[in-house]
Amino acid sequence: MMILIVVAVFGVFLYNQLVNIRHEVKRQENNLQQAEVQNAELKNNLYSILNEKNMKSLINQQSLILEKNPEYLTKKPIVASN
C-alpha cells in the first residue's frame, strides 16, 4: 500500500513538473514572438530613416548644406626648423 502512495505522489510531482515546463515553453514562445515583432518594427523605422527621400527632407528641415568637396581632418607632419 505504501508503494502505491509513493508512486501516486511521485506521479503527481512529475505531472506538475510537466505542466510547469509546458507553461514556460509557451511563455518563451510568446517572448520570442514579441521580440520578432519589435525587431521588425525597429528595422522598419531604421529603413524609413535611411530612405533617401527622408534624408533629403531632413536636410531641408535642418537647413543643412551638402558639401561637394569635403575637407577632412588630416594629420600633417611637424617639421622641425633648424
Backbone as XML, in Angstrom:
<?xml version="1.0"?>
<chain id="A" units="angstrom">
  <residue number="1" name="MET">
    <atom name="N" x="0.831" y="-1.192" z="0.000"/>
    <atom name="CA" x="0.000" y="0.000" z="0.000"/>
    <atom name="C" x="0.879" y="1.261" z="0.000"/>
  </residue>
  <residue number="2" name="MET">
    <atom name="N" x="1.971" y="1.212" z="0.763"/>
    <atom name="CA" x="2.862" y="2.368" z="0.858"/>
    <atom name="C" x="3.501" y="2.651" z="-0.492"/>
  </residue>
  <residue number="3" name="ILE">
    <atom name="N" x="3.815" y="1.600" z="-1.234"/>
    <atom name="CA" x="4.442" y="1.777" z="-2.547"/>
    <atom name="C" x="3.476" y="2.480" z="-3.492"/>
  </residue>
  <residue number="4" name="LEU">
    <atom name="N" x="2.212" y="2.132" z="-3.445"/>
    <atom name="CA" x="1.210" y="2.790" z="-4.302"/>
    <atom name="C" x="1.083" y="4.278" z="-3.973"/>
  </residue>
  <residue number="5" name="ILE">
    <atom name="N" x="1.118" y="4.627" z="-2.711"/>
    <atom name="CA" x="1.026" y="6.029" z="-2.301"/>
    <atom name="C" x="2.246" y="6.791" z="-2.786"/>
  </residue>
  <residue number="6" name="VAL">
    <atom name="N" x="3.427" y="6.201" z="-2.629"/>
    <atom name="CA" x="4.662" y="6.852" z="-3.077"/>
    <atom name="C" x="4.624" y="7.032" z="-4.598"/>
  </residue>
  <residue number="7" name="VAL">
    <atom name="N" x="4.194" y="6.017" z="-5.323"/>
    <atom name="CA" x="4.118" y="6.093" z="-6.792"/>
    <atom name="C" x="3.109" y="7.162" z="-7.195"/>
  </residue>
  <residue number="8" name="ALA">
    <atom name="N" x="1.977" y="7.253" z="-6.511"/>
    <atom name="CA" x="0.955" y="8.246" z="-6.833"/>
    <atom name="C" x="1.484" y="9.661" z="-6.580"/>
  </residue>
  <residue number="9" name="VAL">
    <atom name="N" x="2.150" y="9.874" z="-5.454"/>
    <atom name="CA" x="2.711" y="11.189" z="-5.139"/>
    <atom name="C" x="3.783" y="11.550" z="-6.157"/>
  </residue>
  <residue number="10" name="PHE">
    <atom name="N" x="4.630" y="10.607" z="-6.478"/>
    <atom name="CA" x="5.675" y="10.851" z="-7.470"/>
    <atom name="C" x="5.064" y="11.163" z="-8.846"/>
  </residue>
  <residue number="11" name="GLY">
    <atom name="N" x="3.988" y="10.475" z="-9.203"/>
    <atom name="CA" x="3.280" y="10.734" z="-10.464"/>
    <atom name="C" x="2.711" y="12.142" z="-10.502"/>
  </residue>
  <residue number="12" name="VAL">
    <atom name="N" x="2.132" y="12.588" z="-9.396"/>
    <atom name="CA" x="1.600" y="13.953" z="-9.314"/>
    <atom name="C" x="2.738" y="14.963" z="-9.436"/>
  </residue>
  <residue number="13" name="PHE">
    <atom name="N" x="3.856" y="14.684" z="-8.782"/>
    <atom name="CA" x="5.021" y="15.572" z="-8.867"/>
    <atom name="C" x="5.516" y="15.679" z="-10.308"/>
  </residue>
  <residue number="14" name="LEU">
    <atom name="N" x="5.646" y="14.552" z="-10.995"/>
    <atom name="CA" x="6.098" y="14.564" z="-12.390"/>
    <atom name="C" x="5.113" y="15.303" z="-13.290"/>
  </residue>
  <residue number="15" name="TYR">
    <atom name="N" x="3.817" y="15.105" z="-13.054"/>
    <atom name="CA" x="2.801" y="15.790" z="-13.854"/>
    <atom name="C" x="2.889" y="17.303" z="-13.643"/>
  </residue>
  <residue number="16" name="ASN">
    <atom name="N" x="3.092" y="17.735" z="-12.402"/>
    <atom name="CA" x="3.226" y="19.170" z="-12.131"/>
    <atom name="C" x="4.458" y="19.742" z="-12.821"/>
  </residue>
  <residue number="17" name="GLN">
    <atom name="N" x="5.553" y="18.997" z="-12.811"/>
    <atom name="CA" x="6.761" y="19.451" z="-13.500"/>
    <atom name="C" x="6.513" y="19.579" z="-14.998"/>
  </residue>
  <residue number="18" name="LEU">
    <atom name="N" x="5.809" y="18.629" z="-15.573"/>
    <atom name="CA" x="5.488" y="18.662" z="-16.995"/>
    <atom name="C" x="4.621" y="19.875" z="-17.331"/>
  </residue>
  <residue number="19" name="VAL">
    <atom name="N" x="3.636" y="20.155" z="-16.520"/>
    <atom name="CA" x="2.764" y="21.310" z="-16.740"/>
    <atom name="C" x="3.567" y="22.601" z="-16.615"/>
  </residue>
  <residue number="20" name="ASN">
    <atom name="N" x="4.436" y="22.689" z="-15.624"/>
    <atom name="CA" x="5.267" y="23.882" z="-15.457"/>
    <atom name="C" x="6.171" y="24.097" z="-16.672"/>
  </residue>
  <residue number="21" name="ILE">
    <atom name="N" x="6.748" y="23.021" z="-17.184"/>
    <atom name="CA" x="7.609" y="23.139" z="-18.363"/>
    <atom name="C" x="6.799" y="23.591" z="-19.574"/>
  </residue>
  <residue number="22" name="ARG">
    <atom name="N" x="5.616" y="23.063" z="-19.739"/>
    <atom name="CA" x="4.764" y="23.484" z="-20.865"/>
    <atom name="C" x="4.417" y="24.974" z="-20.760"/>
  </residue>
  <residue number="23" name="HIS">
    <atom name="N" x="4.104" y="25.440" z="-19.578"/>
    <atom name="CA" x="3.808" y="26.869" z="-19.392"/>
    <atom name="C" x="5.037" y="27.721" z="-19.691"/>
  </residue>
  <residue number="24" name="GLU">
    <atom name="N" x="6.195" y="27.274" z="-19.268"/>
    <atom name="CA" x="7.430" y="28.021" z="-19.520"/>
    <atom name="C" x="7.744" y="28.071" z="-21.016"/>
  </residue>
  <residue number="25" name="VAL">
    <atom name="N" x="7.537" y="26.967" z="-21.709"/>
    <atom name="CA" x="7.762" y="26.939" z="-23.162"/>
    <atom name="C" x="6.814" y="27.905" z="-23.856"/>
  </residue>
  <residue number="26" name="LYS">
    <atom name="N" x="5.570" y="27.910" z="-23.451"/>
    <atom name="CA" x="4.578" y="28.816" z="-24.053"/>
    <atom name="C" x="4.960" y="30.273" z="-23.791"/>
  </residue>
  <residue number="27" name="ARG">
    <atom name="N" x="5.412" y="30.573" z="-22.571"/>
    <atom name="CA" x="5.808" y="31.932" z="-22.232"/>
    <atom name="C" x="7.008" y="32.366" z="-23.062"/>
  </residue>
  <residue number="28" name="GLN">
    <atom name="N" x="7.973" y="31.464" z="-23.222"/>
    <atom name="CA" x="9.150" y="31.785" z="-24.028"/>
    <atom name="C" x="8.790" y="31.961" z="-25.500"/>
  </residue>
  <residue number="29" name="GLU">
    <atom name="N" x="7.846" y="31.184" z="-26.001"/>
    <atom name="CA" x="7.383" y="31.357" z="-27.385"/>
    <atom name="C" x="6.750" y="32.730" z="-27.558"/>
  </residue>
  <residue number="30" name="ASN">
    <atom name="N" x="5.960" y="33.156" z="-26.577"/>
    <atom name="CA" x="5.349" y="34.484" z="-26.648"/>
    <atom name="C" x="6.414" y="35.580" z="-26.602"/>
  </residue>
  <residue number="31" name="ASN">
    <atom name="N" x="7.425" y="35.416" z="-25.746"/>
    <atom name="CA" x="8.507" y="36.396" z="-25.681"/>
    <atom name="C" x="9.261" y="36.476" z="-26.997"/>
  </residue>
  <residue number="32" name="LEU">
    <atom name="N" x="9.510" y="35.330" z="-27.603"/>
    <atom name="CA" x="10.205" y="35.296" z="-28.891"/>
    <atom name="C" x="9.381" y="35.978" z="-29.974"/>
  </residue>
  <residue number="33" name="GLN">
    <atom name="N" x="8.098" y="35.721" z="-29.973"/>
    <atom name="CA" x="7.215" y="36.343" z="-30.969"/>
    <atom name="C" x="7.183" y="37.864" z="-30.789"/>
  </residue>
  <residue number="34" name="GLN">
    <atom name="N" x="7.129" y="38.337" z="-29.556"/>
    <atom name="CA" x="7.155" y="39.776" z="-29.300"/>
    <atom name="C" x="8.484" y="40.384" z="-29.730"/>
  </residue>
  <residue number="35" name="ALA">
    <atom name="N" x="9.574" y="39.673" z="-29.500"/>
    <atom name="CA" x="10.889" y="40.169" z="-29.906"/>
    <atom name="C" x="10.988" y="40.250" z="-31.428"/>
  </residue>
  <residue number="36" name="GLU">
    <atom name="N" x="10.419" y="39.292" z="-32.130"/>
    <atom name="CA" x="10.425" y="39.321" z="-33.591"/>
    <atom name="C" x="9.629" y="40.507" z="-34.117"/>
  </residue>
  <residue number="37" name="VAL">
    <atom name="N" x="8.490" y="40.777" z="-33.504"/>
    <atom name="CA" x="7.673" y="41.920" z="-33.920"/>
    <atom name="C" x="8.414" y="43.225" z="-33.646"/>
  </residue>
  <residue number="38" name="GLN">
    <atom name="N" x="9.020" y="43.333" z="-32.489"/>
    <atom name="CA" x="9.774" y="44.538" z="-32.141"/>
    <atom name="C" x="10.964" y="44.719" z="-33.078"/>
  </residue>
  <residue number="39" name="ASN">
    <atom name="N" x="11.628" y="43.631" z="-33.429"/>
    <atom name="CA" x="12.748" y="43.688" z="-34.358"/>
    <atom name="C" x="12.276" y="44.181" z="-35.726"/>
  </residue>
  <residue number="40" name="ALA">
    <atom name="N" x="11.157" y="43.690" z="-36.186"/>
    <atom name="CA" x="10.616" y="44.123" z="-37.476"/>
    <atom name="C" x="10.258" y="45.606" z="-37.442"/>
  </residue>
  <residue number="41" name="GLU">
    <atom name="N" x="9.677" y="46.066" z="-36.334"/>
    <atom name="CA" x="9.327" y="47.484" z="-36.218"/>
    <atom name="C" x="10.584" y="48.356" z="-36.203"/>
  </residue>
  <residue number="42" name="LEU">
    <atom name="N" x="11.618" y="47.917" z="-35.491"/>
    <atom name="CA" x="12.867" y="48.681" z="-35.445"/>
    <atom name="C" x="13.529" y="48.737" z="-36.818"/>
  </residue>
  <residue number="43" name="LYS">
    <atom name="N" x="13.523" y="47.623" z="-37.531"/>
    <atom name="CA" x="14.081" y="47.611" z="-38.883"/>
    <atom name="C" x="13.292" y="48.547" z="-39.794"/>
  </residue>
  <residue number="44" name="ASN">
    <atom name="N" x="11.975" y="48.527" z="-39.667"/>
    <atom name="CA" x="11.135" y="49.407" z="-40.475"/>
    <atom name="C" x="11.462" y="50.868" z="-40.180"/>
  </residue>
  <residue number="45" name="ASN">
    <atom name="N" x="11.624" y="51.211" z="-38.916"/>
    <atom name="CA" x="11.983" y="52.585" z="-38.545"/>
    <atom name="C" x="13.348" y="52.964" z="-39.101"/>
  </residue>
  <residue number="46" name="LEU">
    <atom name="N" x="14.316" y="52.052" z="-38.993"/>
    <atom name="CA" x="15.655" y="52.320" z="-39.497"/>
    <atom name="C" x="15.637" y="52.535" z="-41.008"/>
  </residue>
  <residue number="47" name="TYR">
    <atom name="N" x="14.936" y="51.673" z="-41.728"/>
    <atom name="CA" x="14.887" y="51.798" z="-43.176"/>
    <atom name="C" x="14.160" y="53.070" z="-43.598"/>
  </residue>
  <residue number="48" name="SER">
    <atom name="N" x="13.151" y="53.469" z="-42.849"/>
    <atom name="CA" x="12.460" y="54.714" z="-43.193"/>
    <atom name="C" x="13.343" y="55.927" z="-42.912"/>
  </residue>
  <residue number="49" name="ILE">
    <atom name="N" x="14.173" y="55.858" z="-41.877"/>
    <atom name="CA" x="15.088" y="56.960" z="-41.579"/>
    <atom name="C" x="16.166" y="57.051" z="-42.652"/>
  </residue>
  <residue number="50" name="LEU">
    <atom name="N" x="16.660" y="55.903" z="-43.101"/>
    <atom name="CA" x="17.738" y="55.876" z="-44.083"/>
    <atom name="C" x="17.253" y="56.032" z="-45.525"/>
  </residue>
  <residue number="51" name="ASN">
    <atom name="N" x="15.945" y="56.145" z="-45.715"/>
    <atom name="CA" x="15.385" y="56.335" z="-47.038"/>
    <atom name="C" x="15.885" y="57.657" z="-47.619"/>
  </residue>
  <residue number="52" name="GLU">
    <atom name="N" x="16.282" y="57.644" z="-48.882"/>
    <atom name="CA" x="16.875" y="58.835" z="-49.497"/>
    <atom name="C" x="15.912" y="60.021" z="-49.491"/>
  </residue>
  <residue number="53" name="LYS">
    <atom name="N" x="14.640" y="59.785" z="-49.723"/>
    <atom name="CA" x="13.661" y="60.884" z="-49.719"/>
    <atom name="C" x="13.566" y="61.514" z="-48.336"/>
  </residue>
  <residue number="54" name="ASN">
    <atom name="N" x="13.568" y="60.682" z="-47.311"/>
    <atom name="CA" x="13.501" y="61.196" z="-45.951"/>
    <atom name="C" x="14.772" y="61.948" z="-45.573"/>
  </residue>
  <residue number="55" name="MET">
    <atom name="N" x="15.909" y="61.472" z="-46.069"/>
    <atom name="CA" x="17.172" y="62.159" z="-45.786"/>
    <atom name="C" x="17.156" y="63.562" z="-46.395"/>
  </residue>
  <residue number="56" name="LYS">
    <atom name="N" x="16.637" y="63.672" z="-47.606"/>
    <atom name="CA" x="16.578" y="64.978" z="-48.260"/>
    <atom name="C" x="15.656" y="65.923" z="-47.495"/>
  </residue>
  <residue number="57" name="SER">
    <atom name="N" x="14.518" y="65.433" z="-47.047"/>
    <atom name="CA" x="13.619" y="66.300" z="-46.288"/>
    <atom name="C" x="14.234" y="66.681" z="-44.946"/>
  </residue>
  <residue number="58" name="LEU">
    <atom name="N" x="14.973" y="65.761" z="-44.322"/>
    <atom name="CA" x="15.653" y="66.074" z="-43.064"/>
    <atom name="C" x="16.719" y="67.140" z="-43.287"/>
  </residue>
  <residue number="59" name="ILE">
    <atom name="N" x="17.449" y="67.032" z="-44.385"/>
    <atom name="CA" x="18.460" y="68.043" z="-44.710"/>
    <atom name="C" x="17.797" y="69.402" z="-44.884"/>
  </residue>
  <residue number="60" name="ASN">
    <atom name="N" x="16.674" y="69.431" z="-45.570"/>
    <atom name="CA" x="15.969" y="70.699" z="-45.778"/>
    <atom name="C" x="15.404" y="71.255" z="-44.473"/>
  </residue>
  <residue number="61" name="GLN">
    <atom name="N" x="14.887" y="70.391" z="-43.625"/>
    <atom name="CA" x="14.323" y="70.844" z="-42.353"/>
    <atom name="C" x="15.391" y="71.422" z="-41.444"/>
  </residue>
  <residue number="62" name="GLN">
    <atom name="N" x="16.563" y="70.828" z="-41.441"/>
    <atom name="CA" x="17.640" y="71.260" z="-40.556"/>
    <atom name="C" x="18.493" y="72.362" z="-41.182"/>
  </residue>
  <residue number="63" name="SER">
    <atom name="N" x="18.150" y="72.783" z="-42.406"/>
    <atom name="CA" x="18.906" y="73.807" z="-43.135"/>
    <atom name="C" x="20.383" y="73.422" z="-43.256"/>
  </residue>
  <residue number="64" name="LEU">
    <atom name="N" x="20.618" y="72.166" z="-43.579"/>
    <atom name="CA" x="21.973" y="71.683" z="-43.763"/>
    <atom name="C" x="22.395" y="71.898" z="-45.214"/>
  </residue>
  <residue number="65" name="ILE">
    <atom name="N" x="23.685" y="72.005" z="-45.427"/>
    <atom name="CA" x="24.219" y="72.229" z="-46.761"/>
    <atom name="C" x="25.073" y="71.019" z="-47.132"/>
  </residue>
  <residue number="66" name="LEU">
    <atom name="N" x="24.847" y="70.509" z="-48.334"/>
    <atom name="CA" x="25.626" y="69.380" z="-48.810"/>
    <atom name="C" x="26.972" y="69.892" z="-49.299"/>
  </residue>
  <residue number="67" name="GLU">
    <atom name="N" x="28.030" y="69.408" z="-48.691"/>
    <atom name="CA" x="29.385" y="69.828" z="-49.055"/>
    <atom name="C" x="29.846" y="68.973" z="-50.224"/>
  </residue>
  <residue number="68" name="LYS">
    <atom name="N" x="30.138" y="69.618" z="-51.356"/>
    <atom name="CA" x="30.551" y="68.896" z="-52.560"/>
    <atom name="C" x="31.988" y="68.387" z="-52.451"/>
  </residue>
  <residue number="69" name="ASN">
    <atom name="N" x="32.868" y="69.181" z="-51.874"/>
    <atom name="CA" x="34.276" y="68.807" z="-51.724"/>
    <atom name="C" x="34.676" y="68.913" z="-50.254"/>
  </residue>
  <residue number="70" name="PRO">
    <atom name="N" x="34.326" y="67.905" z="-49.466"/>
    <atom name="CA" x="34.640" y="67.999" z="-48.034"/>
    <atom name="C" x="36.140" y="67.891" z="-47.789"/>
  </residue>
  <residue number="71" name="GLU">
    <atom name="N" x="36.598" y="68.644" z="-46.821"/>
    <atom name="CA" x="37.989" y="68.567" z="-46.407"/>
    <atom name="C" x="38.007" y="67.955" z="-45.010"/>
  </residue>
  <residue number="72" name="TYR">
    <atom name="N" x="38.509" y="66.753" z="-44.964"/>
    <atom name="CA" x="38.544" y="66.041" z="-43.703"/>
    <atom name="C" x="39.812" y="66.415" z="-42.940"/>
  </residue>
  <residue number="73" name="LEU">
    <atom name="N" x="39.763" y="66.206" z="-41.665"/>
    <atom name="CA" x="40.933" y="66.478" z="-40.838"/>
    <atom name="C" x="42.040" y="65.503" z="-41.196"/>
  </residue>
  <residue number="74" name="THR">
    <atom name="N" x="43.203" y="66.030" z="-41.364"/>
    <atom name="CA" x="44.354" y="65.171" z="-41.650"/>
    <atom name="C" x="45.474" y="65.517" z="-40.693"/>
  </residue>
  <residue number="75" name="LYS">
    <atom name="N" x="46.300" y="64.558" z="-40.456"/>
    <atom name="CA" x="47.433" y="64.765" z="-39.572"/>
    <atom name="C" x="48.621" y="65.174" z="-40.423"/>
  </residue>
  <residue number="76" name="LYS">
    <atom name="N" x="49.075" y="66.384" z="-40.238"/>
    <atom name="CA" x="50.210" y="66.873" z="-41.003"/>
    <atom name="C" x="51.477" y="66.675" z="-40.178"/>
  </residue>
  <residue number="77" name="PRO">
    <atom name="N" x="52.537" y="66.237" z="-40.843"/>
    <atom name="CA" x="53.782" y="66.031" z="-40.111"/>
    <atom name="C" x="54.366" y="67.355" z="-39.629"/>
  </residue>
  <residue number="78" name="ILE">
    <atom name="N" x="54.928" y="67.340" z="-38.442"/>
    <atom name="CA" x="55.558" y="68.541" z="-37.883"/>
    <atom name="C" x="57.023" y="68.475" z="-38.271"/>
  </residue>
  <residue number="79" name="VAL">
    <atom name="N" x="57.445" y="69.547" z="-38.946"/>
    <atom name="CA" x="58.837" y="69.606" z="-39.413"/>
    <atom name="C" x="59.569" y="70.580" z="-38.511"/>
  </residue>
  <residue number="80" name="ALA">
    <atom name="N" x="60.657" y="70.127" z="-37.946"/>
    <atom name="CA" x="61.451" y="70.994" z="-37.086"/>
    <atom name="C" x="62.347" y="71.862" z="-37.959"/>
  </residue>
  <residue number="81" name="SER">
    <atom name="N" x="62.339" y="73.160" z="-37.684"/>
    <atom name="CA" x="63.194" y="74.060" z="-38.453"/>
    <atom name="C" x="64.526" y="74.210" z="-37.740"/>
  </residue>
  <residue number="82" name="ASN">
    <atom name="N" x="65.581" y="74.301" z="-38.517"/>
    <atom name="CA" x="66.932" y="74.424" z="-37.960"/>
    <atom name="C" x="67.306" y="75.852" z="-37.771"/>
  </residue>
</chain>
